[in-house]
Amino acid sequence: MAKRISLREFQQDLTKRLAEMSNSGRRSALLAVTAGSENWLVDLSDAGEIIAAPSLTEVPLTRNWFRGLANVRGNLFSVVDLAAFSGDPLPPLTNDSRMMLIGTKHGLHTALLVSRALGLRNPDDFDVDETFTDTRPWIGGALRDSQNRLWKKLIIRPLLSDTRFLDAGADLR
């Protein structure tokens, strides 16, 4: 039977591993997530805290990808659905849905809603997909895993400054 650990122990272990990785000079691990039908990789140093999706308060007159506001330990976070923002249909919220608090490192209370967090991946386990092209500045290319699945690399800083990302108001014209 697998050993059960508390969330606090898990977070302490993850913090310890992050510190060890930053001191070792190795490339940062990647956090693998799915958002709708797409696979995404986020540099762990940019991923921020990952939490179960809390209840969301809808905000009227916003785009469909702006899922609303979430109260996280007394702080309000704006929540953007990564799948819908990327052009997929709006996925339903499930027990597997997770929020990445991506803006905290950059002084913003912004979170990305993803369908599922899949865990850490080693960058050495992927090959660069030279044929992939995408003009959006917040997509840093694509990688392929050993099963030839495509993984898009999400770059947080350009996403947070993207004019479309910053304009969540619905176009009522």
HURAQUI-V529143 format. One record per residue. N is the residue number from 1. RES is the residue in three letters. PHI is phi in whole degrees, 0 to 359 (none if undefined). PSI is psi as a letter, one per 20 degrees, with the letter a starting at -180 (none if undefined). Layout:
# HURAQUI-V529143
n=N res=RES phi=PHI psi=PSI
n=N res=RES phi=PHI psi=PSI
This chain:
# HURAQUI-V529143
n=1 res=MET phi=none psi=p
n=2 res=ALA phi=290 psi=q
n=3 res=LYS phi=287 psi=p
n=4 res=ARG phi=266 psi=p
n=5 res=ILE phi=234 psi=q
n=6 res=SER phi=281 psi=r
n=7 res=LEU phi=300 psi=h
n=8 res=ARG phi=298 psi=g
n=9 res=GLU phi=297 psi=g
n=10 res=PHE phi=299 psi=g
n=11 res=GLN phi=294 psi=h
n=12 res=GLN phi=294 psi=g
n=13 res=ASP phi=296 psi=g
n=14 res=LEU phi=296 psi=g
n=15 res=THR phi=298 psi=g
n=16 res=LYS phi=298 psi=g
n=17 res=ARG phi=294 psi=h
n=18 res=LEU phi=298 psi=g
n=19 res=ALA phi=297 psi=g
n=20 res=GLU phi=297 psi=h
n=21 res=MET phi=293 psi=g
n=22 res=SER phi=291 psi=h
n=23 res=ASN phi=278 psi=i
n=24 res=SER phi=275 psi=i
n=25 res=GLY phi=81 psi=j
n=26 res=ARG phi=285 psi=r
n=27 res=ARG phi=294 psi=q
n=28 res=SER phi=293 psi=q
n=29 res=ALA phi=293 psi=r
n=30 res=LEU phi=248 psi=p
n=31 res=LEU phi=268 psi=p
n=32 res=ALA phi=263 psi=p
n=33 res=VAL phi=222 psi=q
n=34 res=THR phi=245 psi=q
n=35 res=ALA phi=225 psi=o
n=36 res=GLY phi=66 psi=c
n=37 res=SER phi=264 psi=j
n=38 res=GLU phi=251 psi=q
n=39 res=ASN phi=261 psi=p
n=40 res=TRP phi=230 psi=q
n=41 res=LEU phi=238 psi=p
n=42 res=VAL phi=234 psi=p
n=43 res=ASP phi=304 psi=p
n=44 res=LEU phi=302 psi=h
n=45 res=SER phi=292 psi=i
n=46 res=ASP phi=258 psi=i
n=47 res=ALA phi=292 psi=h
n=48 res=GLY phi=72 psi=a
n=49 res=GLU phi=286 psi=q
n=50 res=ILE phi=248 psi=p
n=51 res=ILE phi=228 psi=q
n=52 res=ALA phi=298 psi=q
n=53 res=ALA phi=293 psi=o
n=54 res=PRO phi=281 psi=r
n=55 res=SER phi=293 psi=q
n=56 res=LEU phi=248 psi=q
n=57 res=THR phi=261 psi=o
n=58 res=GLU phi=294 psi=q
n=59 res=VAL phi=242 psi=o
n=60 res=PRO phi=293 psi=q
n=61 res=LEU phi=61 psi=k
n=62 res=THR phi=239 psi=r
n=63 res=ARG phi=294 psi=q
n=64 res=ASN phi=296 psi=h
n=65 res=TRP phi=282 psi=i
n=66 res=PHE phi=274 psi=o
n=67 res=ARG phi=282 psi=i
n=68 res=GLY phi=132 psi=b
n=69 res=LEU phi=244 psi=q
n=70 res=ALA phi=232 psi=p
n=71 res=ASN phi=268 psi=o
n=72 res=VAL phi=242 psi=o
n=73 res=ARG phi=51 psi=l
n=74 res=GLY phi=87 psi=j
n=75 res=ASN phi=247 psi=p
n=76 res=LEU phi=274 psi=p
n=77 res=PHE phi=242 psi=p
n=78 res=SER phi=282 psi=p
n=79 res=VAL phi=240 psi=p
n=80 res=VAL phi=248 psi=p
n=81 res=ASP phi=280 psi=o
n=82 res=LEU phi=297 psi=h
n=83 res=ALA phi=298 psi=g
n=84 res=ALA phi=294 psi=h
n=85 res=PHE phi=297 psi=h
n=86 res=SER phi=278 psi=i
n=87 res=GLY phi=110 psi=i
n=88 res=ASP phi=283 psi=r
n=89 res=PRO phi=297 psi=q
n=90 res=LEU phi=294 psi=o
n=91 res=PRO phi=282 psi=q
n=92 res=PRO phi=286 psi=q
n=93 res=LEU phi=283 psi=p
n=94 res=THR phi=229 psi=r
n=95 res=ASN phi=294 psi=h
n=96 res=ASP phi=274 psi=i
n=97 res=SER phi=299 psi=p
n=98 res=ARG phi=226 psi=q
n=99 res=MET phi=248 psi=p
n=100 res=MET phi=258 psi=o
n=101 res=LEU phi=277 psi=m
n=102 res=ILE phi=286 psi=h
n=103 res=GLY phi=275 psi=i
n=104 res=THR phi=303 psi=g
n=105 res=LYS phi=299 psi=h
n=106 res=HIS phi=257 psi=j
n=107 res=GLY phi=80 psi=j
n=108 res=LEU phi=240 psi=q
n=109 res=HIS phi=261 psi=m
n=110 res=THR phi=233 psi=q
n=111 res=ALA phi=227 psi=q
n=112 res=LEU phi=255 psi=p
n=113 res=LEU phi=266 psi=p
n=114 res=VAL phi=236 psi=q
n=115 res=SER phi=289 psi=h
n=116 res=ARG phi=196 psi=p
n=117 res=ALA phi=264 psi=p
n=118 res=LEU phi=258 psi=i
n=119 res=GLY phi=108 psi=a
n=120 res=LEU phi=277 psi=q
n=121 res=ARG phi=229 psi=q
n=122 res=ASN phi=275 psi=p
n=123 res=PRO phi=301 psi=h
n=124 res=ASP phi=289 psi=i
n=125 res=ASP phi=274 psi=j
n=126 res=PHE phi=236 psi=q
n=127 res=ASP phi=244 psi=q
n=128 res=VAL phi=291 psi=p
n=129 res=ASP phi=269 psi=o
n=130 res=GLU phi=290 psi=i
n=131 res=THR phi=274 psi=i
n=132 res=PHE phi=287 psi=p
n=133 res=THR phi=226 psi=q
n=134 res=ASP phi=201 psi=p
n=135 res=THR phi=273 psi=i
n=136 res=ARG phi=292 psi=p
n=137 res=PRO phi=292 psi=i
n=138 res=TRP phi=267 psi=j
n=139 res=ILE phi=251 psi=o
n=140 res=GLY phi=265 psi=l
n=141 res=GLY phi=91 psi=a
n=142 res=ALA phi=218 psi=q
n=143 res=LEU phi=234 psi=r
n=144 res=ARG phi=236 psi=p
n=145 res=ASP phi=269 psi=a
n=146 res=SER phi=294 psi=h
n=147 res=GLN phi=265 psi=j
n=148 res=ASN phi=66 psi=k
n=149 res=ARG phi=280 psi=q
n=150 res=LEU phi=277 psi=p
n=151 res=TRP phi=233 psi=p
n=152 res=LYS phi=275 psi=q
n=153 res=LYS phi=263 psi=o
n=154 res=LEU phi=267 psi=p
n=155 res=ILE phi=253 psi=o
n=156 res=ILE phi=291 psi=g
n=157 res=ARG phi=303 psi=g
n=158 res=PRO phi=297 psi=h
n=159 res=LEU phi=296 psi=g
n=160 res=LEU phi=294 psi=h
n=161 res=SER phi=254 psi=j
n=162 res=ASP phi=294 psi=p
n=163 res=THR phi=298 psi=h
n=164 res=ARG phi=292 psi=h
n=165 res=PHE phi=295 psi=h
n=166 res=LEU phi=280 psi=i
n=167 res=ASP phi=249 psi=n
n=168 res=ALA phi=275 psi=i
n=169 res=GLY phi=291 psi=p
n=170 res=ALA phi=292 psi=q
n=171 res=ASP phi=275 psi=o
n=172 res=LEU phi=265 psi=j
n=173 res=ARG phi=287 psi=none
